[in-house]
Amino acid sequence: MRPIPIFLLLLLISSCSGRAPSGLWADPSLDAQSLKEGIVIGGVVDFTAERDLFDQQRDARILEAVFADKRPTLARTPWSTARSLLDPDSLDAILESYRRTGRLSAKQLATLKPLTARGRYLALVRIDLDQTSWAYPRRVRESIDRTVVDLEPESRRTMSMLFDLYDLSTSRLAYTMPVERTGIEHGNTRTVEGIDNVPTEHEVREAMEDIDRSSERPEPAERGGLIKGALTECISHLP
């Protein structure tokens, strides 16, 4: 049976704990009834990199899909529709400000008033960390006639993001939750045999460098999957 990915295990543990995650804040006016007034998908911005329109649309669809899955009864206005209701240049300037600062001012929110015809709340996500690293955990074991070192290459991708809901009727923040996800992917084990009985540190490091140069190094966890897992937790905690 295929093992459950680490980030899904962390999500299950968090969901079953029953405790509100650290950093979650909700305005008292936000409740199940007010959410029925509709959600406008504002999009996903990435502080770590500038994303083109295609990437923005792809990430916004992940946000839309999670809302559809976790809160199917809520009215939703897609990202593409929201863009069509506003001046694109003004909207892009506001989203760029949000990408840089992680917050929208009351003045900026006031310019988004036309969206209230489609929903009361604006959903935004800001990715503030997307970091990848590789590691080579080792295991020393006895073979038939010698000691060998098994290298078990793994990639680790950590993403952190902020999920926000803005109340367009009051031009104020209504809900915010920071969340972090780490995905670990494992590669094939490489066994290092030394010229003598026990592999030297130099021989082990040479094997690591060879893995780095080859296709044996595992690819990082898929970006979209980590975003989806993080947003699933955020939206699950809505009233």
C-alpha positions in Angstrom: 0.0 0.0 0.0 1.3 3.4 -0.9 2.3 5.5 2.2 0.3 8.6 3.1 2.2 11.8 2.2 3.6 13.6 5.2 1.7 16.8 4.6 -1.6 14.9 4.5 -0.8 13.3 7.9 -0.1 16.7 9.4 -3.4 17.9 8.0 -5.3 15.0 9.5 -3.6 15.5 12.9 -4.5 19.2 12.9 -8.1 18.6 11.8 -8.7 16.0 14.5 -7.2 18.0 17.3 -10.3 20.3 17.6 -8.2 23.3 18.5 -8.1 26.5 16.6 -4.7 26.9 14.8 -2.2 29.4 16.0 -2.7 32.8 14.3 -6.3 32.3 13.3 -8.4 35.4 13.8 -12.1 35.9 12.9 -14.2 39.0 13.3 -17.3 38.4 15.6 -19.5 39.5 12.7 -18.4 36.5 10.6 -20.7 33.5 11.0 -22.3 30.8 9.0 -25.2 33.1 8.1 -23.1 36.0 6.8 -21.0 33.7 4.7 -24.2 32.8 2.8 -24.0 36.3 1.3 -21.3 35.0 -1.0 -17.6 34.6 -1.6 -15.7 36.4 -4.4 -12.5 34.7 -5.4 -9.8 37.4 -5.4 -7.0 35.1 -6.2 -3.6 33.9 -5.0 -0.5 36.0 -5.0 3.1 34.9 -4.5 5.6 37.0 -2.6 8.4 34.6 -3.5 8.0 35.1 -7.3 6.1 37.2 -9.8 3.5 35.0 -11.5 2.0 35.6 -14.9 -1.7 35.6 -15.7 -1.7 31.9 -16.5 -0.2 31.0 -13.1 -2.6 33.3 -11.3 -5.6 31.7 -13.0 -4.3 28.2 -12.2 -3.8 29.0 -8.5 -7.1 30.8 -8.3 -8.8 27.7 -9.6 -7.3 25.7 -6.7 -8.9 28.1 -4.3 -12.2 27.9 -6.1 -12.0 24.1 -6.1 -11.4 23.9 -2.4 -14.3 26.2 -1.6 -16.5 24.0 -3.9 -15.4 20.9 -2.1 -15.4 22.1 1.5 -18.3 24.6 1.4 -20.4 23.6 -1.6 -23.5 25.5 -0.5 -21.8 28.9 -0.5 -22.3 31.1 -3.5 -19.0 31.7 -5.2 -17.9 34.2 -7.9 -14.9 32.9 -9.9 -11.7 34.8 -10.2 -12.2 35.4 -13.9 -15.6 36.9 -13.3 -14.3 39.1 -10.5 -11.6 40.4 -12.8 -14.2 41.3 -15.5 -16.1 43.5 -13.1 -13.1 45.8 -12.3 -10.6 47.9 -14.2 -7.7 45.3 -14.7 -4.9 47.9 -14.1 -6.5 49.0 -10.8 -7.1 45.5 -9.7 -3.5 44.4 -10.6 -2.1 47.4 -8.6 -4.2 46.4 -5.6 -3.1 42.7 -5.8 0.5 43.8 -6.2 0.3 45.8 -3.1 -1.2 42.8 -1.3 1.6 40.6 -2.6 4.2 43.0 -1.2 2.6 43.8 2.2 0.1 41.0 2.9 -2.7 43.5 3.7 -5.3 45.7 2.0 -6.2 49.1 3.3 -9.7 50.4 3.7 -9.1 52.8 0.8 -8.1 49.9 -1.5 -11.1 47.8 -0.4 -13.4 50.8 -1.2 -12.3 50.6 -4.8 -13.5 47.0 -4.9 -17.1 47.9 -3.9 -18.4 46.8 -7.4 -17.7 43.2 -6.3 -20.4 43.4 -3.5 -23.0 42.8 -6.2 -21.6 39.3 -6.4 -20.6 38.5 -2.8 -19.9 40.0 0.6 -16.5 38.5 1.2 -13.3 38.7 -0.9 -11.0 35.6 -0.5 -7.3 36.2 -1.0 -4.2 34.1 -0.5 -0.6 35.3 -0.1 2.2 32.7 -0.4 5.1 34.1 1.6 7.5 31.1 1.5 8.3 28.4 -1.0 11.5 26.7 -0.1 13.0 23.4 -1.4 15.9 21.5 0.0 17.4 18.0 -0.3 18.7 15.7 2.3 20.4 12.3 2.4 19.5 10.4 5.6 21.9 7.5 5.9 21.7 4.0 7.4 24.7 1.9 8.3 24.2 -1.8 8.0 26.2 -5.0 7.8 26.3 -6.7 4.4 27.6 -10.2 3.6 31.2 -9.4 4.2 31.4 -5.7 4.8 29.8 -2.6 6.2 27.7 -0.5 3.8 25.9 2.8 4.0 22.5 3.2 2.5 21.6 6.7 1.4 17.9 7.5 1.2 17.6 10.8 -0.7 14.6 13.0 0.0 13.3 16.3 -1.2 11.6 18.7 1.2 9.4 21.5 0.1 7.9 23.9 2.6 5.3 26.5 1.7 3.7 29.0 4.1 0.8 31.2 3.1 -1.9 33.5 4.5 -5.6 33.0 3.8 -7.7 36.2 4.2 -11.4 37.0 3.9 -12.2 40.7 3.6 -15.7 42.0 4.3 -16.4 44.2 1.3 -19.5 45.7 3.0 -17.3 47.2 5.8 -13.9 47.4 4.0 -12.4 45.4 6.9 -10.6 42.2 7.4 -13.0 39.5 8.6 -10.9 36.3 8.8 -7.2 35.5 8.6 -5.3 32.3 9.1 -1.6 31.6 8.4 -0.7 28.0 7.5 2.4 26.0 6.6 2.7 22.8 4.7 5.8 20.6 4.1 5.9 17.9 1.4 8.6 15.2 1.5 9.3 13.0 -1.5 11.6 10.0 -1.3 14.0 8.7 -4.0 15.6 5.3 -4.5 18.1 4.1 -2.0 21.7 4.2 -3.0 24.0 1.7 -1.3 27.6 2.9 -0.9 30.3 0.2 -0.6 33.8 1.3 0.4 37.0 0.2 -1.1 37.9 -1.1 2.3 35.5 -2.6 4.7 33.7 0.6 5.8 32.9 3.5 3.3 34.8 6.6 4.2 33.0 10.0 4.6 34.6 11.1 1.3 33.1 8.1 -0.5 29.7 8.8 1.0 29.9 12.5 -0.1 30.9 11.5 -3.6 27.8 9.3 -3.8 25.6 12.2 -2.6 27.1 14.5 -5.3 26.5 11.8 -7.9 22.9 11.6 -6.9 22.6 15.4 -7.2 23.8 15.2 -10.8 21.5 12.4 -11.8 17.8 11.7 -12.2 17.9 9.8 -8.9 17.4 13.0 -6.9 13.7 13.2 -6.1 11.6 16.0 -7.5 10.1 18.4 -4.9 6.5 17.9 -3.9 4.0 19.3 -6.3 3.3 23.0 -5.6 -0.5 22.8 -6.3 -0.9 19.9 -3.9 0.6 21.8 -1.1 -1.5 24.9 -1.8 -4.6 22.7 -1.9 -3.8 21.0 1.4 -3.1 24.3 3.1 -6.3 26.0 1.8 -8.3 22.9 2.8 -7.4 23.4 6.4 -8.0 27.2 6.3 -11.5 26.8 4.7 -12.4 23.9 7.1 -12.0 26.3 10.0 -14.5 28.8 8.7 -17.8 29.1 10.7 
